[in-house]
Amino acid sequence: MIQLFLFFTLTFILIITTTFILRSKQPKHDRKHPPGPPGYPLIGNLHMLGTLPHRSLEALSKKHGPIMSLRLGQVPTVIVSSSSAAEQFLKANDLAFASRPKLEATHYLSYGSKGLIFAEYGAYWRNMRKICTLQLLSASKVETFASLRKREMELALKLLKKAASSGEVVDVSEFVHDVIMDIVCKMVLGCSIDEVFDLKRLIQQGTNLSGAFNLADYVPFLRVFDLQGIRRRYKRTHKELDQVLEKIVKEHKESSDVQNGGQKHKDFIDILLSQMHQPIGPSDEQNNVVDRTNIKAIVLDMIAAAFETSATVVEWALSELMRHPRVMKNLQQELDNVVGVNKVVEENDLSKLSYLDIVIMETLRLYPAGPLVPRESTEDATVDGYFLEKKSRIIVNLWAIGRDSKIWSDNAEEFYPERFMDKNLDYRGNDFQFIPFGFGRRGCPGINMGLITVKLVVTQLVHCFSWKLPSNMTPNDLDMTEKFGLSIPRAKHLLAVPKYRLHGEAT
């Protein structure tokens, strides 16, 4: 034990001394760096992140400015906290900040970062994104799964209607996660979570691990020690996930071999298998083709991203609607007027629901999916007069931008959908006041699938049911505390009692 202590102590002293010497020998430049708080040796400003980094970073930005410099461990990091600053990074300098940092979580959980979300910027990422955008996530391709989504919603609504008839308290959070997982699995894998019952647990485990703090990502020399035991959990979760995905891909491959192209593609894996052994890009050699690892990485990315983000957005939307009966009533009135009370919402109704749109926009403003997803600079860059060195980590705090009182007025913290009535904004980030799905090369390619899923689930639950909080709770009693993760979910599950409100046997 004494020897181990001496080893760590001497290692620490050596690193600090070496770092100091190297920095003292670096030539001095008159380069202007973003302002920021002083940090400690080795850990830098890591201690300032707290348990809710999106809130801590917003508070720091109010003191140090919308472009703020931190050193998170040994990683130079720039925090961007205003819409105008975000535009300079994501639009004017998009290419320089189009990559992702290498993180242990994505290395182990995403097949060596071969998924779409955290792959480094380069030919592989560009070509895989093109395949996914054209073959999987285009509006026309997402539309082909409309009947599938309808069937899954019908099954879910029947279960909820049964609970409503007995006056049960429903775990709304759990229900939403289950129905969205079923929809996503059907689209991507061609099966329900009942058929791959362990997948939901593993996906949740993987997303929780991806959002967890890993000291080794900020102090690289500690990776060899795995002090938190997190690498062991990465490897264990990846092994279990790979076994499930390998089984599903194998079954699809065998099925497609038997069919020999005689049927239309049923799900995303079928489509990706049709690309198997094809060059990823037009100039690729035969050794750079779509293989099983690519397919599993992309499939895992799609399931995890669609499930985690969509479910969290729906959960917060329903929470705010229950907390604001006026808004709930307005949305139900629109649904009754447009759809009626004798049938359920169809997907072709969604484009007619303008109040629904501003409810979803307001939810995404307050609870952006992926509020702190990092980028990495691929070269030295200068933004707004500040010098940023190559390999700097860039974090655009979407949570802070969505609550900026300079943009959203003094009631920026309030849930007030009507604020969007006078703003010519859309979901695609054409105005940097509102960029819920990011912007530029790294903007979310799954926006079509995500929006349809979120809107469909919210409208069905609000149109078919009225909701009452349990135990005589008032709307103001509802706990709205969040916990940190990839998508800032609720800290506590949302519980409520549904009451069926449509006429006859609409569902």
Secondary structure as UniProt FT lines:
FT   HELIX           2..25
FT   TURN            41..43
FT   HELIX           46..48
FT   HELIX           53..64
FT   STRAND          67..72
FT   TURN            73..74
FT   STRAND          75..80
FT   HELIX           83..87
FT   HELIX           88..92
FT   TURN            93..94
FT   HELIX           95..97
FT   HELIX           104..109
FT   TURN            110..114
FT   TURN            116..118
FT   HELIX           123..135
FT   HELIX           139..143
FT   TURN            144..145
FT   HELIX           146..165
FT   TURN            166..167
FT   STRAND          170..171
FT   HELIX           172..188
FT   TURN            193..196
FT   HELIX           197..211
FT   HELIX           215..217
FT   HELIX           220..224
FT   TURN            227..228
FT   HELIX           230..259
FT   TURN            260..261
FT   HELIX           268..274
FT   TURN            275..277
FT   TURN            282..283
FT   TURN            286..287
FT   HELIX           292..323
FT   HELIX           325..338
FT   HELIX           347..352
FT   HELIX           354..366
FT   TURN            371..372
FT   STRAND          374..376
FT   STRAND          381..383
FT   TURN            384..385
FT   STRAND          386..388
FT   TURN            390..391
FT   STRAND          393..396
FT   HELIX           398..402
FT   HELIX           405..408
FT   TURN            410..413
FT   HELIX           417..422
FT   TURN            427..428
FT   TURN            432..433
FT   TURN            436..437
FT   HELIX           440..442
FT   TURN            445..446
FT   HELIX           447..464
FT   STRAND          465..468
FT   TURN            471..472
FT   HELIX           475..477
FT   STRAND          495..500
FT   TURN            504..505
//
